[in-house]
Amino acid sequence: MKEILEIMENNPRIGTREIATMIGITEAQVASKIKQLEKKGIIRKYKTVIDWEKAGEEYVYAIIEIKVTLRSRTGYDAIAERIAKFPEVRSVRLISGGYDLSLTVRGRSMKDVAFFVAEKIATLEQVQGTVTHFVLRTYKEDGDVLFEKERSERLAVSP
């Protein structure tokens, strides 16, 4: 199953026939294993990585670090679950270091992101402090490089 997962992680659009050929089992076996993986929640979602800048859409992304105070009987999971419900939040991670949680947030402008943090995150009872880092440029996302090397406009010089 690991082979199927690795192949699909790199190319979720690959067909079962092609996977079967690559790993030497039947197409029906591949389809069955994929169905099992989906049912168990191992394959959670099929995803497309979009370069929104190239698509002409303007989004602002920010990494928000959050310091929280835990309540009795609730841990990080409870606050992370609450924060994850906001549509602006793209990811929530428990981290080590000076802060407890790291969020990736998307908005239409820096102002939208700032208001989101000020009005929805900082006002949560367990939130002790936040630090916002705006993403200036993304070079790689989910394993995909999002920039092409510049081609030289200079003519080659030959002896």
C-alpha positions in Angstrom: 0.0 0.0 0.0 2.9 2.3 0.7 3.9 2.2 -3.0 0.3 3.2 -4.1 0.3 6.1 -1.5 3.7 7.4 -2.7 2.6 7.3 -6.4 -0.7 9.0 -5.6 0.9 11.6 -3.4 3.0 12.8 -6.4 0.2 12.5 -8.9 -3.4 12.1 -7.6 -4.8 12.1 -11.1 -2.9 8.9 -12.1 -5.1 6.0 -13.2 -5.4 2.7 -11.6 -4.2 1.0 -14.7 -1.0 3.0 -14.7 -0.4 2.3 -11.0 -1.0 -1.4 -11.5 1.6 -1.5 -14.3 4.1 0.4 -12.1 3.9 -1.9 -9.1 3.0 -5.2 -10.8 -0.5 -6.0 -9.6 -3.9 -6.0 -11.3 -6.0 -2.9 -11.8 -8.8 -4.4 -9.7 -6.4 -4.9 -6.8 -5.2 -1.3 -7.1 -8.8 0.0 -7.1 -9.7 -2.2 -4.1 -6.7 -1.0 -2.1 -7.5 2.7 -3.0 -11.1 2.2 -1.8 -9.8 0.7 1.5 -7.4 3.6 2.0 -10.2 6.1 1.4 -12.5 4.2 3.8 -9.9 4.1 6.5 -9.3 7.8 6.2 -5.7 7.3 5.1 -6.4 9.0 1.8 -8.3 12.0 3.1 -8.7 14.2 0.0 -7.6 14.7 -3.6 -6.0 18.1 -4.0 -5.0 20.5 -6.7 -2.2 23.0 -6.0 -3.1 26.3 -7.7 -0.8 29.2 -8.3 -3.4 31.9 -7.7 -1.0 34.7 -8.7 -0.7 33.2 -12.2 -4.5 32.8 -12.3 -4.8 36.5 -11.7 -6.3 36.2 -8.2 -4.9 38.3 -5.4 -4.7 36.6 -2.0 -2.6 37.5 1.0 -1.3 34.7 3.1 0.0 35.0 6.6 1.6 32.7 9.2 0.1 33.4 12.6 1.9 32.2 15.7 -0.3 31.9 18.8 0.5 31.6 22.5 -2.4 30.0 24.4 -3.3 29.5 28.0 -4.9 26.1 28.5 -8.0 25.7 30.6 -8.4 22.8 33.0 -9.7 19.7 31.3 -9.1 21.0 27.8 -5.8 20.8 25.9 -4.5 22.2 22.6 -7.0 20.1 20.6 -10.0 22.1 21.8 -8.6 25.5 20.8 -7.1 24.2 17.6 -10.5 22.7 16.6 -12.3 26.0 17.3 -9.7 28.0 15.3 -9.8 25.5 12.4 -13.5 26.2 11.8 -12.8 29.8 10.6 -12.9 29.8 6.8 -9.8 32.1 6.6 -7.7 29.4 8.3 -5.9 27.1 5.8 -4.0 25.1 8.4 -3.5 24.8 12.1 -0.4 23.1 13.6 0.8 22.5 17.2 4.4 23.7 17.3 7.3 23.7 19.6 9.2 26.8 20.7 8.0 30.1 22.1 4.5 29.8 20.6 2.0 26.9 20.8 0.0 27.0 17.5 0.9 28.0 14.0 -1.9 29.0 11.5 -1.8 29.7 7.8 -4.4 32.2 7.0 -5.7 33.5 3.6 -7.4 36.9 3.0 -8.1 39.3 0.2 -5.8 42.0 1.7 -3.3 42.6 4.5 -6.1 44.6 6.2 -8.5 41.6 6.0 -5.9 39.4 7.6 -5.1 41.9 10.3 -8.8 42.4 11.2 -9.3 38.6 11.2 -6.5 38.3 13.8 -7.6 41.2 15.8 -11.4 40.4 15.8 -11.5 36.6 15.7 -8.2 35.2 17.0 -6.9 37.6 19.6 -10.4 37.8 21.2 -10.5 34.1 22.0 -10.3 33.6 25.8 -7.3 31.2 25.7 -5.2 33.3 23.3 -2.5 35.0 25.2 -0.6 36.6 22.3 -0.1 36.4 18.5 2.6 37.2 16.0 1.7 37.7 12.3 4.1 37.0 9.5 2.9 38.0 6.0 4.0 35.7 3.2 5.7 37.8 0.6 6.2 35.1 -2.0 5.7 31.3 -2.1 8.4 29.4 -3.9 7.2 25.8 -3.1 3.8 24.6 -2.0 2.9 21.0 -1.1 6.1 19.8 -2.8 5.4 21.7 -6.1 7.9 24.4 -7.1 5.9 27.5 -8.1 8.5 29.4 -10.1 10.3 28.8 -13.3 14.0 29.6 -13.8 14.5 32.7 -15.8 15.7 32.1 -19.3 18.7 34.1 -20.4 18.0 36.6 -23.2 21.7 36.7 -24.0 23.1 35.0 -27.1 25.5 32.3 -26.6 29.1 33.2 -27.3 31.2 30.7 -29.2 34.9 30.9 -29.9 
